[in-house]
Amino acid sequence: MSILTDIWAVLRGDSEADRTVPPTGFTARLTVFSAGAMAFLAVFALALSLATGRLADRWASELARSATVRISAPAGQVEAQVKAAVRVLETTPGVAVVRVLDEAEQRALLEPWFGPDLPLDSLPIPQMIEVIEESSGYDSEGLRLRLQAEAPGAVLDDHTRWRKPLVRAAGRLRTLGLVSILLIAGATAAMITLAANAALAANAQVIRVLRLVGAGDVYIARAFVRRFTIRAALGAGAGTLLAMLAVLLLPRASEAGGFLTGLGFQGWHWLWPLCIPVLAGFVAFWATRLAAFRSLKELM
Amino acid sequence: MIELTDVSYSYGGRELLSGLNLELKPGSFHFLTGPSGAGKTTFLKLCYADLLASSGRITMFGQDAREMQRDDIARLRRRIGVVHQDCQFLDHLSVAENVALPLTVSGRDVQAETSNLVDLLSWVGMTDQTESRPPELSGGERQRVALARAVIMDPEVIIADEPTGNIDWEMSLRLLTLLVELNKMGKSVVIATHDLNLIRAAKAQVAARVLRISNRQIQLAGADL
């Protein structure tokens, strides 16, 4: 109940009480700057976390539903083995789409590595077949055995080998982003605690006078808590707005740019950074409150 | 009101006060005298719970000082007005704001108490300097403002620690008159001083008991005062 009263007192303000503690320029500037800088970093950590989250989800969903069959056979047997493989695939339960990639598509796949003038005809390039599975999936081990029997040059690649580490890596990046936000909140709390302690020490005589005239710990602490909470929230607000502007100016997501150009907020995710100033105010409230009560107890 | 029973106080392993017994009754007037460093300020601090006794028992308005919570002590300070030699003001606030400080910290509406505040500043002769800052005041003015602050909550006890230490004799007598007036209004007054002339001047106006702290103990002073 006392906490709720304190939160309400911070929001409501009390001009008489605010005047009892003189403003301290150094700790005020330190708190505003620290909160602003930390909020700026927190917005980027949040953007990283959300972007990697999107990436992990996309990789997981897109790759999980597709597979490739590669036909590597002597030149005269390729066409027959492709036909056999397509026949096997089309009769496999759980396979939705089977599509043989044409020469232009295969060239496009190889172009990033070998350039646009690739003489595809003169190279022993395997023929690729794209397989899209149904939501129920298919029996990959059974399919491999059937392909081996009907088309010995066919190799089924369901992307599992390289899909899992990628999704895991993206998931870890997302976790890292969230951990960064927690660390930033912790560092903000530590900096505000130091600034609050400095302000309390600088105002030891003021506290002594307030005690002498009958001020309780709650009253004295509240004067400091309100000041630091407002400073932290304002500083974090400014830092958040600057960071959101910086994120807005990042290049738009594109296929060519890959992951780096997708590092931003999309849709309603733009609302997430607005929580940061509120969080900073909350962290400042608790950090200052704890520091104030501890200091006041030590002062007797 | 305030009763000390076999109270001792030690600091850093050294006993500063020992075996103190005293009862401050409503409407009493006490002077506390003794050489510098005898423990007058320490004794006064024990009386308004700024220090806790090492042994013995101090009761304040029926409550044992040892059992008081921090909030109880804050409430107690509103019933005991304290005037320090160095006044202890908030220099960034005006005279009026400093006098109203006990009202502010106790959550009372200062605006509603304006007439009380004006009367009090008039009583101590500070009406013309309500917006001045404490560093702009003379020693005597500062003491009168401190007295106004000490009584604004209408306390039952007034404790003054060397209130005339930094002011001239004329101003000392003016301050004494104010304290005697408060005593005649039924408030208990305790003044620590080493100014024997002030004690003699007070005894001409009020029935004051004079206590002397000597050799860590408190005793009634002789008739020579």
HADDOCK unambig.tbl for C-alpha pairs under 7 A between the chains (distance, minus, plus):
assign (segid A and resid 16 and name CA) (segid B and resid 104 and name CA) 6.82 0.50 0.50
assign (segid A and resid 17 and name CA) (segid B and resid 104 and name CA) 6.83 0.50 0.50
assign (segid A and resid 22 and name CA) (segid B and resid 92 and name CA) 6.75 0.50 0.50
assign (segid A and resid 206 and name CA) (segid B and resid 90 and name CA) 6.40 0.50 0.50
assign (segid A and resid 209 and name CA) (segid B and resid 88 and name CA) 6.03 0.50 0.50
assign (segid A and resid 209 and name CA) (segid B and resid 89 and name CA) 6.76 0.50 0.50
assign (segid A and resid 211 and name CA) (segid B and resid 74 and name CA) 6.79 0.50 0.50
assign (segid A and resid 212 and name CA) (segid B and resid 77 and name CA) 6.61 0.50 0.50
assign (segid A and resid 213 and name CA) (segid B and resid 77 and name CA) 6.14 0.50 0.50
assign (segid A and resid 213 and name CA) (segid B and resid 78 and name CA) 6.57 0.50 0.50
assign (segid A and resid 213 and name CA) (segid B and resid 102 and name CA) 5.12 0.50 0.50
assign (segid A and resid 214 and name CA) (segid B and resid 74 and name CA) 4.40 0.50 0.50
assign (segid A and resid 214 and name CA) (segid B and resid 75 and name CA) 6.00 0.50 0.50
assign (segid A and resid 214 and name CA) (segid B and resid 77 and name CA) 4.79 0.50 0.50
assign (segid A and resid 214 and name CA) (segid B and resid 78 and name CA) 5.33 0.50 0.50
assign (segid A and resid 214 and name CA) (segid B and resid 102 and name CA) 6.34 0.50 0.50
assign (segid A and resid 214 and name CA) (segid B and resid 105 and name CA) 6.75 0.50 0.50
assign (segid A and resid 214 and name CA) (segid B and resid 106 and name CA) 6.97 0.50 0.50
assign (segid A and resid 215 and name CA) (segid B and resid 74 and name CA) 5.66 0.50 0.50
assign (segid A and resid 215 and name CA) (segid B and resid 105 and name CA) 5.06 0.50 0.50
assign (segid A and resid 215 and name CA) (segid B and resid 106 and name CA) 6.55 0.50 0.50
assign (segid A and resid 216 and name CA) (segid B and resid 71 and name CA) 5.63 0.50 0.50
assign (segid A and resid 216 and name CA) (segid B and resid 74 and name CA) 5.18 0.50 0.50
assign (segid A and resid 219 and name CA) (segid B and resid 105 and name CA) 6.85 0.50 0.50
